């Protein structure tokens, strides 16, 4: 599984196109580790603190999006 969170063999989900049968650099396009060398363990689940940090970051981005939409609506209503 690629570190971008997608369980794919050809890294299409993260924008890469390298097949795992080709020479493996250990990284897929998203910068995460690939699964070409199945001898290494890769964590599948995030710790609680990581989940909180991810959700706080996501919430921050959502708030920025809401602000942008509100500004666009205000401009359109003028």
C-alpha positions as CSV (number, residue, x, y, z in Angstrom):
1,X,0.0,0.0,0.0
2,X,1.3,3.4,-0.9
3,X,1.6,6.0,1.9
4,X,-0.9,8.3,0.2
5,X,-3.5,6.0,1.7
6,X,-4.6,4.2,-1.5
7,X,-4.2,0.4,-1.8
8,X,-3.0,0.3,-5.4
9,X,-0.2,-1.5,-7.2
10,X,0.5,1.0,-10.0
11,X,0.2,4.2,-7.9
12,X,-2.6,5.6,-10.1
13,X,-4.5,6.9,-7.1
14,X,-1.6,9.2,-6.1
15,X,-0.7,10.4,-9.6
16,X,2.2,8.1,-10.2
17,X,2.4,5.7,-13.2
18,X,5.2,3.4,-12.3
19,X,4.3,-0.3,-12.2
20,X,5.6,-2.1,-9.2
21,X,7.3,-4.6,-11.5
22,X,9.6,-1.9,-12.7
23,X,12.7,-0.6,-10.9
24,X,11.6,0.5,-7.5
25,X,12.9,3.7,-5.9
26,X,11.0,3.0,-2.8
27,X,8.8,6.1,-3.4
28,X,5.7,6.6,-5.4
29,X,4.7,10.0,-7.0
30,X,3.1,11.2,-3.8
31,X,6.3,10.8,-1.9
32,X,5.2,7.9,0.2
33,X,6.7,4.5,0.3
34,X,5.6,1.9,-2.2
35,X,4.8,-1.7,-1.7
36,X,7.3,-3.0,-4.3
37,X,9.5,-4.6,-1.6
38,X,7.0,-6.4,0.6
39,X,9.7,-7.0,3.3
40,X,8.9,-3.7,5.1
41,X,6.0,-3.1,7.4
42,X,3.8,-0.1,6.8
43,X,1.4,1.2,9.3
44,X,-2.2,1.3,8.2
45,X,-3.9,3.1,11.0
46,X,-3.2,6.6,12.4
47,X,-2.7,7.4,16.0
48,X,-5.3,9.5,17.8
49,X,-3.0,12.5,17.8
50,X,-2.4,12.1,14.0
51,X,-6.2,11.9,13.4
52,X,-6.8,15.0,15.4
53,X,-4.1,16.9,13.6
54,X,-5.4,15.8,10.2
55,X,-9.0,16.8,11.1
56,X,-7.9,20.2,12.5
57,X,-6.0,20.9,9.2
58,X,-9.1,19.8,7.2
59,X,-11.4,22.0,9.3
60,X,-9.0,24.9,8.8
61,X,-9.2,24.4,5.0
62,X,-13.0,24.1,5.1
63,X,-13.2,27.4,7.0
64,X,-11.1,29.1,4.4
65,X,-13.4,27.7,1.7
66,X,-16.5,29.0,3.5
67,X,-14.9,32.4,3.8
68,X,-14.1,32.4,0.1
69,X,-17.7,31.4,-0.8
70,X,-19.1,34.1,1.5
71,X,-16.9,36.7,-0.1
72,X,-18.0,35.6,-3.6
73,X,-21.6,35.8,-2.6
74,X,-21.1,39.3,-1.2
75,X,-19.5,40.4,-4.4
76,X,-22.3,38.9,-6.5
77,X,-25.0,40.6,-4.4
78,X,-23.5,44.1,-4.9
